[in-house]
Amino acid sequence: MRSTDHRDPQRDDAPPRRVLLVALSPIHLHTLRRMVESMAEVQIVDNGDGAYDEAATHFQPQAVVVDLTRLGSLRKARDIAGHSLARGARIVFLGDADDQGLEESVSQEMGALYNPSPDDLMELVASLPSRTQGGSPAAPFVTLSRPGHPDGRGAPTGDPTGH
């Protein structure tokens, strides 16, 4: 596991937001790490097995980004999403899964963000409270329809129904 510590650009003294990157391909890792590090502390886990559990327990991420193509298992994806949601983290899945029903399953049942645009991902990270901000943790449910989705939605919301 690797970690970087970047402070909230709005407040130099505020502890950072925390984002865990799981099983990212080299291109996703390079791109996302550079983007997210400007706003959050980043920890990287190379696979989704035991290393994820340890990182999630100790790092306590507010958002978890998982590459489904490299993770390779619907069971692992569901386990990571369930564990993360139980801790109040937002879930983001990238790539394609072997199971064609995964996108619908994770976005509707688990409230995951699926293949967001870079702007949507950065908006999600920016919406995470820093550790010193009061109030309740960030809402774990975020939905985003992909272009051409029949419901016509295209913006993330905090409502698990997507409204």
C-alpha atoms as one frame of an Amber mdcrd trajectory, in Angstrom:
protein
   0.000   0.000   0.000   1.202   3.462  -0.834  -0.121   6.691   0.598   0.244
  10.371  -0.140  -0.886  13.207   2.089  -2.276  16.338   0.490  -4.094  18.976
   2.471  -7.407  20.541   1.541  -6.584  23.384  -0.861  -9.234  25.556   0.832
  -7.644  25.211   4.296  -3.981  24.432   4.785  -4.589  23.164   8.329  -7.525
  20.869   7.483  -6.824  17.155   7.348  -7.418  15.824   3.845 -10.225  13.870
   2.370  -9.344  10.180   1.946  -9.670   8.188  -1.300  -8.679   4.529  -1.707
  -7.729   3.329  -5.205  -8.182  -0.444  -5.630  -6.811  -2.654  -8.437  -6.391
   0.216 -10.888  -4.765  -0.365 -14.246  -1.499   1.523 -14.735  -3.176   4.141
 -16.947  -6.063   4.698 -14.507  -3.627   4.812 -11.601  -1.386   7.387 -13.246
  -4.273   9.609 -14.347  -6.519   9.383 -11.294  -3.770   9.593  -8.735  -2.555
  12.882 -10.179  -6.100  14.289 -10.300  -7.255  13.135  -6.868  -4.020  13.979
  -5.011  -4.702  17.656  -5.536  -7.717  17.363  -3.215  -7.304  14.269  -1.060
  -4.986  11.855   0.661  -4.666   8.813  -1.594  -3.898   5.227  -0.695  -3.340
   2.553  -3.330  -4.146  -1.147  -3.051  -2.908  -3.364  -5.872  -5.597  -6.020
  -5.482  -8.967  -6.427  -3.841  -8.188  -9.224  -1.402  -6.844  -8.933   2.145
  -4.924  -5.759   1.359  -8.232  -3.982   0.762  -9.621  -4.984   4.155  -6.493
  -3.783   5.937  -6.372  -0.491   4.036 -10.085   0.188   4.521  -9.848  -0.486
   8.250  -6.779   1.652   8.926  -7.124   4.361   6.273 -10.924   4.754   6.600
 -11.521   6.131   3.094 -14.437   8.379   2.269 -14.433   7.190  -1.336 -13.255
   3.922  -2.877 -12.407   3.701  -6.599 -12.248   0.141  -7.993 -11.175  -1.032
 -11.465 -13.591  -3.864 -12.295 -11.544  -5.041 -15.264  -8.524  -5.773 -13.077
 -10.518  -6.901 -10.048 -12.126  -9.584 -12.212 -14.812 -10.797  -9.829 -18.376
  -9.729  -9.209 -18.131 -11.265  -5.739 -15.085  -9.139  -4.883 -16.804  -6.036
  -6.267 -19.900  -6.682  -4.153 -17.777  -7.390  -1.052 -15.806  -4.173  -1.473
 -18.959  -2.151  -2.138 -20.798  -3.647   0.832 -17.859  -3.110   3.183 -17.312
   0.441   1.965 -20.981   1.414   2.141 -21.218   0.015   5.657 -18.441   2.447
   6.632 -20.128   5.380   4.885 -17.767   5.578   1.888 -18.844   6.418  -1.624
 -18.118   3.769  -4.255 -16.842   4.334  -7.802 -16.393   1.486 -10.291 -14.268
   1.868 -13.431 -13.858  -0.418 -16.429 -15.956  -3.330 -17.559 -17.004  -6.435
 -15.689 -17.454  -9.893 -17.169 -20.974  -9.875 -15.741 -23.185  -7.662 -17.928
 -25.634  -7.051 -15.092 -23.017  -5.559 -12.791 -23.461  -1.956 -13.906 -27.185
  -1.992 -13.188 -26.690  -3.979 -10.000 -24.081  -1.728  -8.443 -25.677   1.522
  -9.491 -29.203   0.621  -8.380 -28.695  -1.743  -5.447 -25.504  -0.282  -4.025
 -25.661   3.313  -5.179 -22.264   3.136  -6.868 -20.951   5.580  -9.420 -20.114
   3.645 -12.587 -17.515   4.882 -15.105 -17.859   8.577 -14.239 -16.329  11.318
 -16.332 -13.194  12.907 -14.842 -15.254  15.993 -13.943 -17.880  13.888 -12.139
 -15.175  12.054 -10.201 -13.511  15.304  -9.151 -16.903  16.718  -8.143 -17.447
  13.666  -5.953 -14.021  14.054  -4.298 -14.633  17.772  -3.757 -17.956  16.975
  -2.070 -16.270  14.804   0.564 -15.936  16.613   3.876 -12.481  17.078   5.313
 -11.976  15.271   8.610 -12.428  18.470  10.605 -15.754  19.456   9.069 -18.689
  18.790  11.354 -21.964  17.119  10.538 -22.750  13.707   9.224 -20.456  11.816
   6.884 -20.931  12.180   3.163 -23.963  10.365   1.811 -22.765   6.982   0.542
 -25.324   6.755  -2.247 -24.432   8.401  -5.531 -26.041   7.530  -8.839 -24.997
   8.559 -12.297 -26.598   7.474 -15.526 -24.435   6.945 -18.510 -25.231   8.821
 -21.731 -28.272   7.345 -23.417 -29.624   5.803 -20.218 -33.426   5.572 -20.456
 -34.089   7.513 -17.251 -32.310  10.582 -18.635 -30.403  11.369 -15.467 -26.787
  12.316 -15.844 -25.758  14.065 -12.666 -24.723  12.568  -9.349 -27.170  12.927
  -6.491 -27.178  12.038  -2.819 -30.520  10.265  -3.115 -30.362   6.437  -3.373
 -33.341   6.530  -5.750 -31.443   8.869  -8.057 -34.002  11.691  -7.842
